Amino acid sequence: MIYPLDDFDKKIIGKLEVDGRMPYSQIAEELGISNTMVHKRVAKLIKHKIITKINPTYDEKRLGYGYGAFTGITLDKEHKTKSVIQALKKIPEVTECHYIAGSFTLYLRIFAKDHEDLKRILYDVIDNIDGVAKTESMIDLGCAFKRNIVF
């Protein structure tokens, strides 16, 4: 079900998008509404799963993971998809896994320390998962931008 957002919902989400730790009282003051209204709106947005979580984002490079890749995975048998996904969840460097249509079954976002680390992740870990037939990677040269849907 689509949840209708009004202008206040959109503005509150926009403030939280910039800083998820922003106090509701500050949001209320900046929007000229009551603190209670912000609390109720955020609670409703969470209840209706518009806001699914508020969590930190961080710079992988500053954590020592300066090498990124997007990797498509072809499976040898489609019925192994669930077990492959469970194995991928155990690899800390795999930060995203998407079902896709096209040449691949799954598409991953991987962060590695360097090209040797990426090679290890691909050849020693992912290629040894039962069900993985092949991988194809593209090296990430940097993010031009990343955002949620803009209202």
Secondary structure, 3 states (H helix, E strand, C coil): CCCCCCHHHHHHHHHHHHCCCCCHHHHHHHHCCCHHHHHHHHHHHHHCCCCCCCCCCCCHHHHCCCEEEEEEEEECCHHHHHHHHHHHHCCCCEEEEEECCCCCCEEEEEEECCHHHHHHHHHHHHHHCCCEEEEEEEEECCCCCCCCCCC
